[in-house]
Amino acid sequence: MAGITAYVLFHEVRLLFGCGSLYGTDVAKLAQPLAYLHHYHLAPETLRPRALPERYSDMNLLPKEAVDAKAALHSLPPLLKGYLRLGGFIGDGAVVDHEFSTTDVCVVVNTDVVTEKYRRSLTRQKGAEAASEPGDG
């Protein structure tokens, strides 16, 4: 995390984006996690990428009240959960990748949120280290 944060700060990167993959290609079997991502983590409209029309799979497969948010979050791969913990958002539409046997979503992370969380974490760590150092006596 330190290396990525240093790079982001040095180059003033504002947004990171990439692919988050769910295991499997049967969108119906992935209805809970996809609907969860759609209802709870959809990117704001100004930042929301959309899957290409010919590859687009709707993620709004269940009404919000039918989504078991806790179970859906638990079923997500660790990397995708990590991006969400950093304040990441999800684009509109999933893409089934039969070659890799995954269903992919676009993840967008606002680096201002990440770097601020990282700075706070460093401050807490340095404070804890200073408190645990022996005094001069």
A tleap script that builds the chain and sets N, CA, C and O, in Angstrom:
source leaprc.protein.ff14SB
mol = sequence {
  NMET ALA GLY ILE THR ALA TYR VAL LEU PHE
  HIE GLU VAL ARG LEU LEU PHE GLY CYS GLY
  SER LEU TYR GLY THR ASP VAL ALA LYS LEU
  ALA GLN PRO LEU ALA TYR LEU HIE HIE TYR
  HIE LEU ALA PRO GLU THR LEU ARG PRO ARG
  ALA LEU PRO GLU ARG TYR SER ASP MET ASN
  LEU LEU PRO LYS GLU ALA VAL ASP ALA LYS
  ALA ALA LEU HIE SER LEU PRO PRO LEU LEU
  LYS GLY TYR LEU ARG LEU GLY GLY PHE ILE
  GLY ASP GLY ALA VAL VAL ASP HIE GLU PHE
  SER THR THR ASP VAL CYS VAL VAL VAL ASN
  THR ASP VAL VAL THR GLU LYS TYR ARG ARG
  SER LEU THR ARG GLN LYS GLY ALA GLU ALA
  ALA SER GLU PRO GLY ASP CGLY
}
set mol.1.N position { 0.825 -1.198 0.000 }
set mol.1.CA position { 0.000 0.000 0.000 }
set mol.1.C position { 0.864 1.255 0.000 }
set mol.1.O position { 0.523 2.244 -0.649 }
set mol.2.N position { 1.979 1.220 0.723 }
set mol.2.CA position { 2.841 2.395 0.815 }
set mol.2.C position { 3.386 2.790 -0.556 }
set mol.2.O position { 3.434 3.974 -0.887 }
set mol.3.N position { 3.797 1.805 -1.352 }
set mol.3.CA position { 4.345 2.091 -2.672 }
set mol.3.C position { 3.315 2.700 -3.606 }
set mol.3.O position { 3.608 3.663 -4.314 }
set mol.4.N position { 2.113 2.145 -3.613 }
set mol.4.CA position { 1.051 2.676 -4.469 }
set mol.4.C position { 0.689 4.084 -4.028 }
set mol.4.O position { 0.510 4.975 -4.858 }
set mol.5.N position { 0.580 4.285 -2.715 }
set mol.5.CA position { 0.229 5.614 -2.204 }
set mol.5.C position { 1.304 6.625 -2.570 }
set mol.5.O position { 0.981 7.744 -2.970 }
set mol.6.N position { 2.565 6.261 -2.445 }
set mol.6.CA position { 3.657 7.170 -2.818 }
set mol.6.C position { 3.563 7.530 -4.303 }
set mol.6.O position { 3.730 8.693 -4.671 }
set mol.7.N position { 3.297 6.544 -5.149 }
set mol.7.CA position { 3.162 6.783 -6.586 }
set mol.7.C position { 1.995 7.722 -6.867 }
set mol.7.O position { 2.125 8.669 -7.643 }
set mol.8.N position { 0.862 7.459 -6.238 }
set mol.8.CA position { -0.342 8.265 -6.430 }
set mol.8.C position { -0.082 9.714 -6.008 }
set mol.8.O position { -0.470 10.647 -6.710 }
set mol.9.N position { 0.576 9.897 -4.860 }
set mol.9.CA position { 0.870 11.250 -4.377 }
set mol.9.C position { 1.864 11.958 -5.292 }
set mol.9.O position { 1.659 13.119 -5.645 }
set mol.10.N position { 2.936 11.273 -5.678 }
set mol.10.CA position { 3.979 11.878 -6.504 }
set mol.10.C position { 3.434 12.327 -7.857 }
set mol.10.O position { 3.746 13.422 -8.326 }
set mol.11.N position { 2.620 11.481 -8.479 }
set mol.11.CA position { 2.102 11.772 -9.819 }
set mol.11.C position { 0.730 12.455 -9.799 }
set mol.11.O position { 0.146 12.720 -10.850 }
set mol.12.N position { 0.230 12.733 -8.611 }
set mol.12.CA position { -1.070 13.404 -8.447 }
set mol.12.C position { -2.189 12.675 -9.196 }
set mol.12.O position { -3.006 13.299 -9.873 }
set mol.13.N position { -2.212 11.365 -9.066 }
set mol.13.CA position { -3.239 10.537 -9.690 }
set mol.13.C position { -4.543 10.760 -8.928 }
set mol.13.O position { -4.573 10.644 -7.702 }
set mol.14.N position { -5.598 11.074 -9.631 }
set mol.14.CA position { -6.885 11.365 -8.994 }
set mol.14.C position { -7.810 10.154 -8.922 }
set mol.14.O position { -8.560 9.994 -7.959 }
set mol.15.N position { -7.753 9.309 -9.937 }
set mol.15.CA position { -8.622 8.127 -9.989 }
set mol.15.C position { -7.816 6.910 -10.427 }
set mol.15.O position { -6.968 6.983 -11.316 }
set mol.16.N position { -8.107 5.809 -9.785 }
set mol.16.CA position { -7.588 4.517 -10.227 }
set mol.16.C position { -8.784 3.717 -10.721 }
set mol.16.O position { -9.871 3.823 -10.154 }
set mol.17.N position { -8.606 2.931 -11.750 }
set mol.17.CA position { -9.697 2.082 -12.204 }
set mol.17.C position { -9.134 0.795 -12.762 }
set mol.17.O position { -7.998 0.734 -13.230 }
set mol.18.N position { -9.945 -0.209 -12.700 }
set mol.18.CA position { -9.530 -1.502 -13.200 }
set mol.18.C position { -10.660 -2.498 -13.078 }
set mol.18.O position { -11.817 -2.142 -12.858 }
set mol.19.N position { -10.295 -3.739 -13.224 }
set mol.19.CA position { -11.268 -4.819 -13.265 }
set mol.19.C position { -11.312 -5.554 -11.931 }
set mol.19.O position { -10.276 -5.859 -11.341 }
set mol.20.N position { -12.507 -5.829 -11.471 }
set mol.20.CA position { -12.712 -6.711 -10.330 }
set mol.20.C position { -13.460 -7.932 -10.835 }
set mol.20.O position { -14.459 -7.802 -11.543 }
set mol.21.N position { -12.988 -9.108 -10.476 }
set mol.21.CA position { -13.556 -10.338 -11.037 }
set mol.21.C position { -14.280 -11.169 -9.997 }
set mol.21.O position { -13.799 -11.372 -8.882 }
set mol.22.N position { -15.455 -11.645 -10.394 }
set mol.22.CA position { -16.201 -12.633 -9.626 }
set mol.22.C position { -15.989 -13.969 -10.323 }
set mol.22.O position { -15.943 -14.028 -11.551 }
set mol.23.N position { -15.862 -15.026 -9.560 }
set mol.23.CA position { -15.619 -16.338 -10.139 }
set mol.23.C position { -16.899 -16.905 -10.727 }
set mol.23.O position { -17.926 -16.972 -10.052 }
set mol.24.N position { -16.834 -17.310 -11.984 }
set mol.24.CA position { -17.974 -17.910 -12.655 }
set mol.24.C position { -18.514 -17.052 -13.779 }
set mol.24.O position { -18.278 -15.845 -13.831 }
set mol.25.N position { -19.242 -17.694 -14.676 }
set mol.25.CA position { -19.785 -16.991 -15.838 }
set mol.25.C position { -21.312 -17.050 -15.912 }
set mol.25.O position { -21.908 -16.529 -16.855 }
set mol.26.N position { -21.933 -17.674 -14.937 }
set mol.26.CA position { -23.393 -17.753 -14.910 }
set mol.26.C position { -23.923 -16.570 -14.105 }
set mol.26.O position { -23.943 -16.594 -12.875 }
set mol.27.N position { -24.348 -15.541 -14.823 }
set mol.27.CA position { -24.791 -14.297 -14.182 }
set mol.27.C position { -25.956 -14.555 -13.223 }
set mol.27.O position { -26.050 -13.902 -12.184 }
set mol.28.N position { -26.833 -15.485 -13.552 }
set mol.28.CA position { -27.965 -15.790 -12.669 }
set mol.28.C position { -27.476 -16.307 -11.312 }
set mol.28.O position { -28.053 -15.972 -10.277 }
set mol.29.N position { -26.418 -17.119 -11.315 }
set mol.29.CA position { -25.864 -17.624 -10.053 }
set mol.29.C position { -25.139 -16.532 -9.271 }
set mol.29.O position { -24.926 -16.668 -8.066 }
set mol.30.N position { -24.763 -15.460 -9.945 }
set mol.30.CA position { -24.072 -14.340 -9.302 }
set mol.30.C position { -25.028 -13.181 -9.002 }
set mol.30.O position { -24.593 -12.058 -8.748 }
set mol.31.N position { -26.326 -13.464 -9.032 }
set mol.31.CA position { -27.332 -12.408 -8.856 }
set mol.31.C position { -27.158 -11.651 -7.538 }
set mol.31.O position { -27.236 -10.422 -7.527 }
set mol.32.N position { -26.925 -12.354 -6.434 }
set mol.32.CA position { -26.777 -11.670 -5.134 }
set mol.32.C position { -25.595 -10.695 -5.139 }
set mol.32.O position { -25.798 -9.508 -4.885 }
set mol.33.N position { -24.363 -11.153 -5.421 }
set mol.33.CA position { -23.262 -10.184 -5.377 }
set mol.33.C position { -23.367 -9.085 -6.427 }
set mol.33.O position { -23.023 -7.936 -6.147 }
set mol.34.N position { -23.837 -9.413 -7.629 }
set mol.34.CA position { -23.966 -8.374 -8.656 }
set mol.34.C position { -25.021 -7.344 -8.273 }
set mol.34.O position { -24.797 -6.142 -8.421 }
set mol.35.N position { -26.158 -7.802 -7.787 }
set mol.35.CA position { -27.206 -6.865 -7.359 }
set mol.35.C position { -26.728 -6.044 -6.160 }
set mol.35.O position { -27.024 -4.853 -6.067 }
set mol.36.N position { -25.995 -6.673 -5.248 }
set mol.36.CA position { -25.432 -5.948 -4.103 }
set mol.36.C position { -24.519 -4.814 -4.588 }
set mol.36.O position { -24.640 -3.676 -4.135 }
set mol.37.N position { -23.611 -5.134 -5.508 }
set mol.37.CA position { -22.713 -4.108 -6.032 }
set mol.37.C position { -23.493 -2.990 -6.715 }
set mol.37.O position { -23.173 -1.811 -6.565 }
set mol.38.N position { -24.516 -3.376 -7.465 }
set mol.38.CA position { -25.340 -2.383 -8.163 }
set mol.38.C position { -26.063 -1.465 -7.171 }
set mol.38.O position { -26.045 -0.245 -7.336 }
set mol.39.N position { -26.685 -2.029 -6.162 }
set mol.39.CA position { -27.508 -1.232 -5.241 }
set mol.39.C position { -26.709 -0.477 -4.187 }
set mol.39.O position { -27.146 0.576 -3.723 }
set mol.40.N position { -25.541 -0.998 -3.801 }
set mol.40.CA position { -24.810 -0.402 -2.687 }
set mol.40.C position { -23.489 0.277 -3.076 }
set mol.40.O position { -22.953 1.057 -2.289 }
set mol.41.N position { -22.964 0.000 -4.256 }
set mol.41.CA position { -21.638 0.537 -4.588 }
set mol.41.C position { -21.531 1.101 -6.002 }
set mol.41.O position { -20.423 1.255 -6.517 }
set mol.42.N position { -22.639 1.406 -6.628 }
set mol.42.CA position { -22.617 1.967 -7.973 }
set mol.42.C position { -21.941 3.337 -7.943 }
set mol.42.O position { -22.237 4.163 -7.080 }
set mol.43.N position { -21.044 3.568 -8.878 }
set mol.43.CA position { -20.317 4.838 -8.945 }
set mol.43.C position { -21.282 5.997 -9.187 }
set mol.43.O position { -22.319 5.832 -9.830 }
set mol.44.N position { -20.928 7.169 -8.664 }
set mol.44.CA position { -21.736 8.352 -8.982 }
set mol.44.C position { -21.788 8.532 -10.502 }
set mol.44.O position { -20.847 8.171 -11.209 }
set mol.45.N position { -22.862 9.078 -10.981 }
set mol.45.CA position { -23.082 9.172 -12.423 }
set mol.45.C position { -21.921 9.846 -13.161 }
set mol.45.O position { -21.589 9.447 -14.277 }
set mol.46.N position { -21.304 10.854 -12.555 }
set mol.46.CA position { -20.209 11.568 -13.221 }
set mol.46.C position { -18.939 10.733 -13.351 }
set mol.46.O position { -18.074 11.050 -14.167 }
set mol.47.N position { -18.815 9.671 -12.557 }
set mol.47.CA position { -17.633 8.805 -12.601 }
set mol.47.C position { -17.948 7.399 -13.100 }
set mol.47.O position { -17.060 6.547 -13.129 }
set mol.48.N position { -19.179 7.143 -13.489 }
set mol.48.CA position { -19.642 5.782 -13.752 }
set mol.48.C position { -19.326 5.306 -15.167 }
set mol.48.O position { -19.962 5.743 -16.126 }
set mol.49.N position { -18.348 4.415 -15.299 }
set mol.49.CA position { -18.134 3.803 -16.607 }
set mol.49.C position { -19.241 2.801 -16.888 }
set mol.49.O position { -19.890 2.299 -15.970 }
set mol.50.N position { -19.445 2.520 -18.150 }
set mol.50.CA position { -20.487 1.565 -18.549 }
set mol.50.C position { -19.856 0.529 -19.470 }
set mol.50.O position { -19.091 0.866 -20.374 }
set mol.51.N position { -20.185 -0.723 -19.230 }
set mol.51.CA position { -19.686 -1.800 -20.088 }
set mol.51.C position { -20.151 -1.558 -21.529 }
set mol.51.O position { -21.220 -0.994 -21.765 }
set mol.52.N position { -19.339 -1.991 -22.468 }
set mol.52.CA position { -19.707 -1.852 -23.875 }
set mol.52.C position { -21.037 -2.561 -24.134 }
set mol.52.O position { -21.280 -3.633 -23.580 }
set mol.53.N position { -21.892 -1.983 -24.960 }
set mol.53.CA position { -23.228 -2.559 -25.184 }
set mol.53.C position { -23.212 -4.032 -25.578 }
set mol.53.O position { -24.057 -4.801 -25.119 }
set mol.54.N position { -22.264 -4.434 -26.421 }
set mol.54.CA position { -22.239 -5.827 -26.874 }
set mol.54.C position { -21.712 -6.792 -25.814 }
set mol.54.O position { -21.842 -8.007 -25.968 }
set mol.55.N position { -21.119 -6.267 -24.741 }
set mol.55.CA position { -20.600 -7.111 -23.651 }
set mol.55.C position { -21.392 -6.933 -22.356 }
set mol.55.O position { -21.169 -7.666 -21.393 }
set mol.56.N position { -22.294 -5.988 -22.322 }
set mol.56.CA position { -23.020 -5.568 -21.115 }
set mol.56.C position { -23.929 -6.665 -20.560 }
set mol.56.O position { -24.741 -7.244 -21.281 }
set mol.57.N position { -23.775 -6.937 -19.256 }
set mol.57.CA position { -24.709 -7.798 -18.518 }
set mol.57.C position { -25.263 -6.972 -17.371 }
set mol.57.O position { -24.506 -6.415 -16.576 }
set mol.58.N position { -26.561 -6.896 -17.287 }
set mol.58.CA position { -27.219 -6.103 -16.250 }
set mol.58.C position { -26.868 -6.654 -14.874 }
set mol.58.O position { -26.883 -7.867 -14.664 }
set mol.59.N position { -26.557 -5.775 -13.950 }
set mol.59.CA position { -26.251 -6.169 -12.573 }
set mol.59.C position { -27.468 -6.004 -11.664 }
set mol.59.O position { -27.491 -6.535 -10.554 }
set mol.60.N position { -28.463 -5.281 -12.125 }
set mol.60.CA position { -29.678 -5.029 -11.349 }
set mol.60.C position { -30.616 -6.222 -11.503 }
set mol.60.O position { -31.692 -6.127 -12.092 }
set mol.61.N position { -30.168 -7.347 -10.953 }
set mol.61.CA position { -30.880 -8.611 -11.144 }
set mol.61.C position { -31.920 -8.891 -10.074 }
set mol.61.O position { -32.791 -9.741 -10.261 }
set mol.62.N position { -31.839 -8.187 -8.959 }
set mol.62.CA position { -32.770 -8.360 -7.841 }
set mol.62.C position { -33.133 -6.989 -7.297 }
set mol.62.O position { -32.321 -6.065 -7.351 }
set mol.63.N position { -34.349 -6.845 -6.772 }
set mol.63.CA position { -34.667 -5.580 -6.103 }
set mol.63.C position { -33.808 -5.452 -4.838 }
set mol.63.O position { -33.410 -6.456 -4.247 }
set mol.64.N position { -33.533 -4.231 -4.438 }
set mol.64.CA position { -32.658 -3.984 -3.292 }
set mol.64.C position { -33.109 -4.746 -2.047 }
set mol.64.O position { -32.278 -5.277 -1.310 }
set mol.65.N position { -34.410 -4.803 -1.811 }
set mol.65.CA position { -34.919 -5.472 -0.607 }
set mol.65.C position { -34.723 -6.998 -0.649 }
set mol.65.O position { -34.834 -7.662 0.382 }
set mol.66.N position { -34.436 -7.547 -1.819 }
set mol.66.CA position { -34.204 -8.995 -1.938 }
set mol.66.C position { -32.720 -9.360 -1.796 }
set mol.66.O position { -32.364 -10.539 -1.790 }
set mol.67.N position { -31.871 -8.356 -1.686 }
set mol.67.CA position { -30.426 -8.597 -1.574 }
set mol.67.C position { -30.064 -8.806 -0.108 }
set mol.67.O position { -30.390 -7.979 0.744 }
set mol.68.N position { -29.395 -9.906 0.176 }
set mol.68.CA position { -28.842 -10.163 1.501 }
set mol.68.C position { -27.446 -9.541 1.491 }
set mol.68.O position { -26.471 -10.192 1.116 }
set mol.69.N position { -27.361 -8.275 1.906 }
set mol.69.CA position { -26.130 -7.501 1.783 }
set mol.69.C position { -24.956 -8.178 2.493 }
set mol.69.O position { -23.847 -8.220 1.958 }
set mol.70.N position { -25.195 -8.701 3.681 }
set mol.70.CA position { -24.118 -9.326 4.442 }
set mol.70.C position { -23.577 -10.563 3.710 }
set mol.70.O position { -22.365 -10.726 3.571 }
set mol.71.N position { -24.467 -11.415 3.252 }
set mol.71.CA position { -24.054 -12.629 2.537 }
set mol.71.C position { -23.395 -12.272 1.200 }
set mol.71.O position { -22.400 -12.885 0.814 }
set mol.72.N position { -23.944 -11.294 0.506 }
set mol.72.CA position { -23.379 -10.893 -0.785 }
set mol.72.C position { -21.975 -10.337 -0.605 }
set mol.72.O position { -21.071 -10.691 -1.362 }
set mol.73.N position { -21.778 -9.479 0.378 }
set mol.73.CA position { -20.448 -8.928 0.647 }
set mol.73.C position { -19.476 -10.047 1.007 }
set mol.73.O position { -18.335 -10.064 0.545 }
set mol.74.N position { -19.934 -10.968 1.824 }
set mol.74.CA position { -19.091 -12.101 2.238 }
set mol.74.C position { -18.662 -12.960 1.043 }
set mol.74.O position { -17.576 -13.539 1.052 }
set mol.75.N position { -19.509 -13.040 0.024 }
set mol.75.CA position { -19.216 -13.890 -1.131 }
set mol.75.C position { -18.247 -13.245 -2.128 }
set mol.75.O position { -17.758 -13.920 -3.034 }
set mol.76.N position { -17.967 -11.953 -1.972 }
set mol.76.CA position { -17.081 -11.275 -2.912 }
set mol.76.C position { -15.629 -11.701 -2.710 }
set mol.76.O position { -15.222 -11.989 -1.584 }
set mol.77.N position { -14.850 -11.744 -3.779 }
set mol.77.CA position { -13.426 -12.047 -3.650 }
set mol.77.C position { -12.727 -10.983 -2.790 }
set mol.77.O position { -13.136 -9.822 -2.791 }
set mol.78.N position { -11.685 -11.372 -2.063 }
set mol.78.CA position { -11.004 -10.440 -1.151 }
set mol.78.C position { -10.527 -9.137 -1.805 }
set mol.78.O position { -10.657 -8.069 -1.208 }
set mol.79.N position { -9.987 -9.213 -3.004 }
set mol.79.CA position { -9.488 -8.006 -3.653 }
set mol.79.C position { -10.623 -7.014 -3.911 }
set mol.79.O position { -10.461 -5.814 -3.689 }
set mol.80.N position { -11.748 -7.502 -4.369 }
set mol.80.CA position { -12.894 -6.637 -4.629 }
set mol.80.C position { -13.401 -6.020 -3.327 }
set mol.80.O position { -13.734 -4.835 -3.291 }
set mol.81.N position { -13.463 -6.818 -2.253 }
set mol.81.CA position { -13.857 -6.279 -0.941 }
set mol.81.C position { -12.879 -5.198 -0.487 }
set mol.81.O position { -13.287 -4.192 0.094 }
set mol.82.N position { -11.601 -5.404 -0.751 }
set mol.82.CA position { -10.587 -4.421 -0.375 }
set mol.82.C position { -10.810 -3.096 -1.078 }
set mol.82.O position { -10.710 -2.038 -0.456 }
set mol.83.N position { -11.112 -3.143 -2.376 }
set mol.83.CA position { -11.392 -1.907 -3.108 }
set mol.83.C position { -12.619 -1.195 -2.530 }
set mol.83.O position { -12.632 0.031 -2.419 }
set mol.84.N position { -13.628 -1.950 -2.169 }
set mol.84.CA position { -14.831 -1.341 -1.594 }
set mol.84.C position { -14.517 -0.696 -0.245 }
set mol.84.O position { -15.029 0.380 0.062 }
set mol.85.N position { -13.674 -1.354 0.563 }
set mol.85.CA position { -13.275 -0.776 1.859 }
set mol.85.C position { -12.532 0.537 1.679 }
set mol.85.O position { -12.598 1.416 2.538 }
set mol.86.N position { -11.829 0.672 0.570 }
set mol.86.CA position { -11.104 1.913 0.278 }
set mol.86.C position { -12.024 3.001 -0.271 }
set mol.86.O position { -11.575 4.102 -0.592 }
set mol.87.N position { -13.293 2.691 -0.374 }
set mol.87.CA position { -14.239 3.669 -0.912 }
set mol.87.C position { -14.454 3.530 -2.404 }
set mol.87.O position { -14.951 4.452 -3.050 }
set mol.88.N position { -14.084 2.378 -2.960 }
set mol.88.CA position { -14.244 2.156 -4.389 }
set mol.88.C position { -15.697 2.057 -4.805 }
set mol.88.O position { -16.579 1.729 -4.011 }
set mol.89.N position { -15.916 2.350 -6.067 }
set mol.89.CA position { -17.239 2.278 -6.684 }
set mol.89.C position { -17.199 1.276 -7.831 }
set mol.89.O position { -16.129 0.872 -8.287 }
set mol.90.N position { -18.378 0.888 -8.285 }
set mol.90.CA position { -18.515 -0.070 -9.371 }
set mol.90.C position { -19.212 0.596 -10.554 }
set mol.90.O position { -20.150 1.374 -10.381 }
set mol.91.N position { -18.741 0.280 -11.747 }
set mol.91.CA position { -19.358 0.804 -12.959 }
set mol.91.C position { -20.672 0.107 -13.272 }
set mol.91.O position { -21.071 -0.833 -12.585 }
set mol.92.N position { -21.333 0.575 -14.310 }
set mol.92.CA position { -22.627 0.046 -14.726 }
set mol.92.C position { -22.428 -1.117 -15.685 }
set mol.92.O position { -21.888 -0.956 -16.780 }
set mol.93.N position { -22.872 -2.284 -15.257 }
set mol.93.CA position { -22.821 -3.466 -16.109 }
set mol.93.C position { -21.610 -4.331 -15.844 }
set mol.93.O position { -20.506 -3.838 -15.614 }
set mol.94.N position { -21.837 -5.620 -15.882 }
set mol.94.CA position { -20.767 -6.606 -15.739 }
set mol.94.C position { -20.452 -7.156 -17.125 }
set mol.94.O position { -21.235 -7.009 -18.063 }
set mol.95.N position { -19.301 -7.785 -17.230 }
set mol.95.CA position { -18.882 -8.402 -18.489 }
set mol.95.C position { -18.470 -9.840 -18.193 }
set mol.95.O position { -17.614 -10.082 -17.343 }
set mol.96.N position { -19.075 -10.784 -18.887 }
set mol.96.CA position { -18.730 -12.194 -18.723 }
set mol.96.C position { -17.500 -12.491 -19.570 }
set mol.96.O position { -17.476 -12.229 -20.773 }
set mol.97.N position { -16.480 -13.042 -18.918 }
set mol.97.CA position { -15.237 -13.397 -19.599 }
set mol.97.C position { -15.111 -14.921 -19.585 }
set mol.97.O position { -14.626 -15.507 -18.617 }
set mol.98.N position { -15.551 -15.546 -20.666 }
set mol.98.CA position { -15.553 -17.011 -20.737 }
set mol.98.C position { -14.130 -17.582 -20.758 }
set mol.98.O position { -13.903 -18.690 -20.272 }
set mol.99.N position { -13.181 -16.839 -21.312 }
set mol.99.CA position { -11.798 -17.313 -21.358 }
set mol.99.C position { -11.223 -17.525 -19.962 }
set mol.99.O position { -10.505 -18.496 -19.720 }
set mol.100.N position { -11.539 -16.616 -19.050 }
set mol.100.CA position { -11.008 -16.705 -17.691 }
set mol.100.C position { -12.028 -17.239 -16.691 }
set mol.100.O position { -11.739 -17.324 -15.498 }
set mol.101.N position { -13.204 -17.595 -17.162 }
set mol.101.CA position { -14.289 -18.100 -16.303 }
set mol.101.C position { -14.622 -17.131 -15.171 }
set mol.101.O position { -14.777 -17.530 -14.016 }
set mol.102.N position { -14.729 -15.855 -15.526 }
set mol.102.CA position { -15.070 -14.837 -14.546 }
set mol.102.C position { -16.163 -13.928 -15.091 }
set mol.102.O position { -16.438 -13.893 -16.291 }
set mol.103.N position { -16.764 -13.207 -14.184 }
set mol.103.CA position { -17.660 -12.105 -14.525 }
set mol.103.C position { -17.023 -10.870 -13.918 }
set mol.103.O position { -16.804 -10.803 -12.709 }
set mol.104.N position { -16.728 -9.898 -14.757 }
set mol.104.CA position { -15.922 -8.752 -14.357 }
set mol.104.C position { -16.751 -7.481 -14.225 }
set mol.104.O position { -17.708 -7.251 -14.964 }
set mol.105.N position { -16.349 -6.668 -13.257 }
set mol.105.CA position { -16.948 -5.346 -13.066 }
set mol.105.C position { -15.823 -4.322 -13.081 }
set mol.105.O position { -14.682 -4.637 -12.745 }
set mol.106.N position { -16.146 -3.108 -13.466 }
set mol.106.CA position { -15.169 -2.033 -13.444 }
set mol.106.C position { -15.178 -1.401 -12.053 }
set mol.106.O position { -16.231 -1.052 -11.520 }
set mol.107.N position { -13.988 -1.263 -11.480 }
set mol.107.CA position { -13.834 -0.657 -10.156 }
set mol.107.C position { -13.177 0.705 -10.340 }
set mol.107.O position { -12.193 0.835 -11.068 }
set mol.108.N position { -13.724 1.716 -9.677 }
set mol.108.CA position { -13.181 3.071 -9.714 }
set mol.108.C position { -12.892 3.485 -8.274 }
set mol.108.O position { -13.760 3.389 -7.407 }
set mol.109.N position { -11.663 3.949 -8.026 }
set mol.109.CA position { -11.278 4.376 -6.681 }
set mol.109.C position { -10.809 5.820 -6.745 }
set mol.109.O position { -9.905 6.156 -7.511 }
set mol.110.N position { -11.427 6.670 -5.939 }
set mol.110.CA position { -11.026 8.065 -5.799 }
set mol.110.C position { -9.801 8.081 -4.887 }
set mol.110.O position { -9.912 7.749 -3.707 }
set mol.111.N position { -8.649 8.455 -5.408 }
set mol.111.CA position { -7.414 8.370 -4.631 }
set mol.111.C position { -7.368 9.351 -3.471 }
set mol.111.O position { -6.617 9.129 -2.520 }
set mol.112.N position { -8.140 10.421 -3.515 }
set mol.112.CA position { -8.176 11.345 -2.371 }
set mol.112.C position { -8.617 10.612 -1.115 }
set mol.112.O position { -8.081 10.856 -0.034 }
set mol.113.N position { -9.585 9.720 -1.247 }
set mol.113.CA position { -10.081 8.949 -0.108 }
set mol.113.C position { -9.009 7.975 0.364 }
set mol.113.O position { -8.785 7.844 1.567 }
set mol.114.N position { -8.346 7.294 -0.559 }
set mol.114.CA position { -7.328 6.298 -0.217 }
set mol.114.C position { -6.156 6.960 0.487 }
set mol.114.O position { -5.724 6.495 1.541 }
set mol.115.N position { -5.639 8.039 -0.084 }
set mol.115.CA position { -4.465 8.665 0.502 }
set mol.115.C position { -4.784 9.253 1.864 }
set mol.115.O position { -3.930 9.237 2.751 }
set mol.116.N position { -5.981 9.769 2.055 }
set mol.116.CA position { -6.352 10.303 3.368 }
set mol.116.C position { -6.454 9.173 4.392 }
set mol.116.O position { -5.978 9.319 5.518 }
set mol.117.N position { -7.066 8.050 4.018 }
set mol.117.CA position { -7.128 6.898 4.928 }
set mol.117.C position { -5.728 6.410 5.255 }
set mol.117.O position { -5.439 6.069 6.402 }
set mol.118.N position { -4.856 6.372 4.253 }
set mol.118.CA position { -3.490 5.910 4.473 }
set mol.118.C position { -2.739 6.868 5.398 }
set mol.118.O position { -2.017 6.432 6.295 }
set mol.119.N position { -2.910 8.172 5.176 }
set mol.119.CA position { -2.255 9.160 6.054 }
set mol.119.C position { -2.710 8.984 7.496 }
set mol.119.O position { -1.889 9.007 8.413 }
set mol.120.N position { -4.009 8.809 7.701 }
set mol.120.CA position { -4.528 8.611 9.065 }
set mol.120.C position { -3.945 7.341 9.670 }
set mol.120.O position { -3.594 7.321 10.850 }
set mol.121.N position { -3.839 6.287 8.875 }
set mol.121.CA position { -3.271 5.029 9.350 }
set mol.121.C position { -1.817 5.221 9.760 }
set mol.121.O position { -1.399 4.730 10.809 }
set mol.122.N position { -1.042 5.934 8.941 }
set mol.122.CA position { 0.359 6.197 9.273 }
set mol.122.C position { 0.477 7.012 10.555 }
set mol.122.O position { 1.335 6.736 11.394 }
set mol.123.N position { -0.379 8.007 10.705 }
set mol.123.CA position { -0.358 8.848 11.906 }
set mol.123.C position { -0.639 8.005 13.141 }
set mol.123.O position { 0.028 8.164 14.163 }
set mol.124.N position { -1.622 7.110 13.059 }
set mol.124.CA position { -1.938 6.230 14.189 }
set mol.124.C position { -0.765 5.308 14.497 }
set mol.124.O position { -0.424 5.102 15.662 }
set mol.125.N position { -0.142 4.747 13.449 }
set mol.125.CA position { 0.994 3.836 13.646 }
set mol.125.C position { 2.171 4.560 14.288 }
set mol.125.O position { 2.793 4.028 15.207 }
set mol.126.N position { 2.483 5.761 13.819 }
set mol.126.CA position { 3.603 6.517 14.369 }
set mol.126.C position { 3.325 6.901 15.817 }
set mol.126.O position { 4.227 6.883 16.654 }
set mol.127.N position { 2.070 7.250 16.111 }
set mol.127.CA position { 1.689 7.587 17.487 }
set mol.127.C position { 1.841 6.387 18.408 }
set mol.127.O position { 2.299 6.527 19.542 }
set mol.128.N position { 1.460 5.211 17.929 }
set mol.128.CA position { 1.578 3.990 18.732 }
set mol.128.C position { 3.045 3.630 18.947 }
set mol.128.O position { 3.423 3.188 20.032 }
set mol.129.N position { 3.877 3.817 17.913 }
set mol.129.CA position { 5.306 3.527 18.046 }
set mol.129.C position { 5.957 4.469 19.043 }
set mol.129.O position { 6.770 4.038 19.861 }
set mol.130.N position { 5.611 5.754 18.985 }
set mol.130.CA position { 6.189 6.744 19.902 }
set mol.130.C position { 5.779 6.447 21.333 }
set mol.130.O position { 6.580 6.602 22.255 }
set mol.131.N position { 4.545 6.022 21.524 }
set mol.131.CA position { 4.056 5.708 22.872 }
set mol.131.C position { 4.734 4.475 23.453 }
set mol.131.O position { 4.849 4.346 24.672 }
set mol.132.N position { 5.186 3.562 22.586 }
set mol.132.CA position { 5.789 2.323 23.084 }
set mol.132.C position { 7.308 2.434 23.258 }
set mol.132.O position { 7.926 1.521 23.806 }
set mol.133.N position { 7.926 3.544 22.796 }
set mol.133.CA position { 9.371 3.711 22.953 }
set mol.133.C position { 9.698 4.077 24.383 }
set mol.133.O position { 8.975 4.862 24.995 }
set mol.134.N position { 10.785 3.522 24.938 }
set mol.134.CA position { 11.170 3.857 26.306 }
set mol.134.C position { 11.609 5.316 26.410 }
set mol.134.O position { 12.194 5.865 25.476 }
set mol.135.N position { 11.327 5.926 27.533 }
set mol.135.CA position { 11.706 7.321 27.759 }
set mol.135.C position { 13.183 7.456 28.109 }
set mol.135.O position { 13.887 6.460 28.274 }
set mol.136.N position { 13.642 8.704 28.220 }
set mol.136.CA position { 15.049 8.986 28.518 }
set mol.136.C position { 15.330 8.938 30.009 }
set mol.136.O position { 16.462 9.187 30.422 }
set mol.137.N position { 14.401 8.647 30.775 }
set mol.137.CA position { 14.629 8.445 32.067 }
set mol.137.C position { 14.602 8.878 33.308 }
set mol.137.O position { 14.993 8.154 34.223 }
savepdb mol mol.pdb
quit
